[in-house]
Every structure is written in structure tokens, then in C-alpha cells.
Amino acid sequence: MSDEKQSITIDVVSDAVCPWCFIGQKRLDKAVAAVPEVDVQIRWRPFQLDPTIPLEGKDRKQYMLAKFGSEERLRQIHANIEPLGEAEGIDFDFEAIKVSPNTIDAHRVMRWASAAGVEVQNRLARRLFQLYFEEGQNIGDHAVLTEAAREAGMDAPVVEAMLATDTDRDAVANEAATASRMGITGVPCFLLEGKYAVMGAQESDTLADAIRQIAAAKARGELETAS
């Protein structure tokens, strides 16, 4: 029997302003830790919950009220999500969030992070979730994004200079639109080996089982023949 570790890739289609994506990230980390026999490469792919938000962002409270109709409804939604986050070690602070940002620039920095390696991109993904949901930072702000990039191990002056241009804006928008055309209407979506989709912030056990099954199928050579 080979001692070589099985490996699979998981593309996570997500948006940094989606609370379920933050929960999904935590659960995926647990799932990966539960399957040490498989080398899991995680790559983050863009999705925009609302690409119509202007680049300067919108007032969070007004935006959410327009979306959900009432403060009571909004409180109810937050009250449902907070304990789920707490169970995963997330300290959601929805009251601290003042701006609903357009996430195109956050996704551009995530794209550049991927060129620096999966570890850098993963660090940045985690930091953006923290900044927005736990610290109430505006992740559409270039200074916030540049600092997050520096913390993740990127070259901050380069990121700052690129953010001032339109570099990769169209590429990110096109990739996000492609996800929608593929039938991805909600996030997170975990795409295993580019073929098998697990939709939503599934429990870590469910994700771990999917990783084991796909890794085993890949080891048997079954994925190559799958249509």
C-alpha cells in the first residue's frame, strides 16, 4: 500500500460579507483537521451577494432594513446566526458593522493572494471575515484591504498600488458571473475536485465525509472516468 498522501482540491465559492460563508470556513477547517490522511488544498473563488452596491458602499442599517423590511426581522436573523457562530468560535458583532461594502475589491485582493500561494490566500480569507463580522471594519476600504493583505503576508505597497487601478476588476466580475451561470445561487458552495458541489454551510462531519469519499474515489481512479 502506498504511503503517499491522498490529495484533493476544494474551491470555496464565497463572499466575505456572507455570515454563512464565515461559518462554513470554520466548519471546513474542522473537517480538514478531521481527515489528516488527506492533503486538502483550499482555493477561494469570488461570488458577490450584491454587485449593485456602489464602490463606496452603503449605510449598513439602511441597506439591511431595505432588504429585510423591519428591525424586528433583522434582529431575528442575527439572533439565529449568532449562536451558530459562537459554536464555531465566531464572535459576530453585527451592531459594529456600519457599511455594507461592494466586495469586488476584496475579491481582487483575494485573487492576487492566490498567486502568492494557497496559505496566503487562506490567511487573507480568514482575516477578511474577522475584520467585517467581528471588528465591524469596512472591507471595501482600500486602506483596510491593504493592511489585511500585509497581515496575510502579501506585499502591501504593491497591493495598495494595484487597488488604485482597475487591475483584474473585469476578471473577478466575470468569474463571479460564471459561478451564477453554473447554477450557484447561494454561498458558500464547496466544489470538490472541480466536480462535486456541497452547497451551504454544512456541518463539519458532512464536509469531512465528502472529503473522504472524493479522496477515495480519486485514489481508485474513478474521478477521471466520471462524466
Summary of the structure (lengths in Angstrom):
residues: 227
radius of gyration: 18.0
end to end distance: 28.0
largest distance: 60.2
contacts: 700
relative contact order: 0.19
helix: 54%
strand: 13%
